[in-house]
Amino acid sequence: MFENLSERLERSFKILKGQGKITEINVAETLKDVRRALLDADVNFKVAKQFTDTVKTKAMGQNVINAIKPSELMVKIVHDELASLMGGDACDINLTGNPTVILMAGLQGSGKTTMSGKLARKLKSEKAKRPLLVAGDVYRPAAIEQLKVLGSQIDVPVYSEDGNKNPVEIAENAIKYAKANHHDLVIVDTAGRLAVDEEMMEEITAIKHAVRPQEILFVVDAMTGQDAVNTAKEFNDRLDFDGVVLTKLDGDTRGGAALSIRTVVTKPIKFVGTGEKLDALDVFHPSRMADRILGMGDIVSLVEKAQKAFDEKEAQALQRKLAKNQFNFDDFLNQIQQIKKMGNIKDLASMIPGLGKAIKDVDIDDNAFKSIEAIIHSMTKQERANPDIINASRRQRIARGSGTTLQEVNRLLKQFEQTRKMMKTVATMGNNPMKMMRQMRNMPRR
């Protein structure tokens, strides 16, 4: 997402490159191109115009100091305004109440049911909550079964009532059940329609009045662009919801919903769905999203993902093994599993500043580790623990067993040995940078 917008904005800033200062003429030309880029990204026309007017006002009021080029100053102003457009700061979810009740609203197909499961998983693992999922969609075939499958995958119970077609009663009874069974979080999945209609609005409004939720989240498919913004406005007029959850942000979408929705409904985007897996749900950070739109990466989110995926005790144990040169293929395999927990490989790489643009046309398959894992799994326990014993005949057997070539096995063993040497050097240097530099200078050149 935002790939086309990022490219268009980059081209817009080139207009100012080589200019000695910001003038009304070159700013007007740049912002005309920026406005076109925003409209092509399906941003609301009024929002795009207001955005460029604000940027122009701020740009003309700036004194360009010698150390900063006009194009760099413009990037800074556009970045700050993009972040402001999307809400400025990340917005927390309200978890007061006993139990906390969260009501999920949105059209059919927006991803409410899946998002209910993702949110339950996130709040259970990160906030130590004891969630209860409530099957309030009594119309869509298999909706209750879908929620139960999701619940079983994340080990969260699902409340449903066979034969009862009254979602208001089901929600009220679910809260009684939650109180009796010590659940401190209730997430109510509701029915959607293919389009906004009066019956649906009356029903979800009745649920709201019956259960008095601490949080109402409007779930919307980012792929629907301006339709998403219009639907959000209709729901907000009736429900006065607390925040937005954008799904399918990893899809081939132009991004207009993310950039317009905050201004149109004056409600924050709280979460974004970034993939199909149940852990693919992130808190929305406007400033970080602005970084990514402008090709600056998102190193903070990358570090946070790494901290969640990597176990601190395991990391300390690994460092001790590295210092003693005991790093083996079992450890190597474990590191691969940890990286895979962090999410889509290409998405992770794009968070590194400067790398997003470089890899945009590169096909990075999530199964990139598949052959490596197959080779390691084809090794015996002894071979994984002691890689030095893997001779020519063992390599041929491993290649046959893993369905790979001898060349691939040899390449992995060579890479593993180089990695082990490098990691041992880093581990033994500790906090002595001068010693590390001397060691690296003395390492053989290949």
Secondary structure as GFF3:
##gff-version 3
##sequence-region A 1 446
A	DSSP	alpha_helix	3	14	.	.	.	ID=ss1
A	DSSP	alpha_helix	24	40	.	.	.	ID=ss2
A	DSSP	alpha_helix	45	60	.	.	.	ID=ss3
A	DSSP	alpha_helix	70	85	.	.	.	ID=ss4
A	DSSP	beta_strand	100	105	.	.	.	ID=ss5
A	DSSP	alpha_helix	112	127	.	.	.	ID=ss6
A	DSSP	beta_strand	131	136	.	.	.	ID=ss7
A	DSSP	alpha_helix	143	154	.	.	.	ID=ss8
A	DSSP	beta_strand	158	159	.	.	.	ID=ss9
A	DSSP	alpha_helix	167	180	.	.	.	ID=ss10
A	DSSP	beta_strand	185	190	.	.	.	ID=ss11
A	DSSP	alpha_helix	198	211	.	.	.	ID=ss12
A	DSSP	beta_strand	215	221	.	.	.	ID=ss13
A	DSSP	three_ten_helix	222	224	.	.	.	ID=ss14
A	DSSP	alpha_helix	226	239	.	.	.	ID=ss15
A	DSSP	beta_strand	243	247	.	.	.	ID=ss16
A	DSSP	alpha_helix	256	265	.	.	.	ID=ss17
A	DSSP	beta_strand	269	273	.	.	.	ID=ss18
A	DSSP	beta_strand	281	283	.	.	.	ID=ss19
A	DSSP	alpha_helix	286	293	.	.	.	ID=ss20
A	DSSP	alpha_helix	299	309	.	.	.	ID=ss21
A	DSSP	alpha_helix	312	323	.	.	.	ID=ss22
A	DSSP	alpha_helix	329	341	.	.	.	ID=ss23
A	DSSP	alpha_helix	345	349	.	.	.	ID=ss24
A	DSSP	alpha_helix	355	358	.	.	.	ID=ss25
A	DSSP	alpha_helix	370	377	.	.	.	ID=ss26
A	DSSP	alpha_helix	381	385	.	.	.	ID=ss27
A	DSSP	three_ten_helix	387	389	.	.	.	ID=ss28
A	DSSP	alpha_helix	392	402	.	.	.	ID=ss29
A	DSSP	alpha_helix	406	429	.	.	.	ID=ss30
A	DSSP	alpha_helix	433	442	.	.	.	ID=ss31
###
